[in-house]
Amino acid sequence: MTIFKGRNRVTSGFRLSARPSHNGIDLVGDDDKTVHAVAGGTVGFAGIVPKSAGGLTWQWGYYVRIDGNDNRKYYYCHLAAGSLLVRVGQRVQAGTACGGQAL
């Protein structure tokens, strides 16, 4: 299962020397901006964390966290405001549309 249908590209790799605290891979969908779950599980978070809450998750903007059936957590960050298609507690399967990528 892929995050985007069609072409996509990596824009920021895992733990770049210029960004040692970056623990993820940033992908951009070139053909379709809809973000799809790569694994099934339960939506543990869907929304935005304000900067005033502290921590670094506010930098992710709108995001969805899926607590995977495989006990991993999958984060889909930098989603467009108003694009979230899932809600907390919802069970999802691989391929479920979660939201739209912010441009």
C-alpha positions, 0 to 999 in steps of 0.5 A: 500500500502506498500513501499517495496514488500516482507519483510521489517523491521524498522531500526530506529523509530520515535523520538528515545531518542538517536536521538531526531531530527529524525522525520521519520521511516527508513525502509529496504526492505529485499526482494526487494530494490525498493521503492514504493509510499504509496500515490498518488500525484505530485513529488515535488522533486527528486534528492539530496541536496548538503551539501553546500546548508545548512540545514539537507536535505543533510543527506538524500542523493538522495530522492523523495518528493511526495506532496500527494493528501491528502495535506501531504508530503511523503519523500523517502530518502537514495535512490541509486544514479542513481536509481530515477524513477520519475521526478519533476512535475510527477503525481504518484499513490500509488504503483508507483516505485520511486527509489531503496534503497541505500544498 
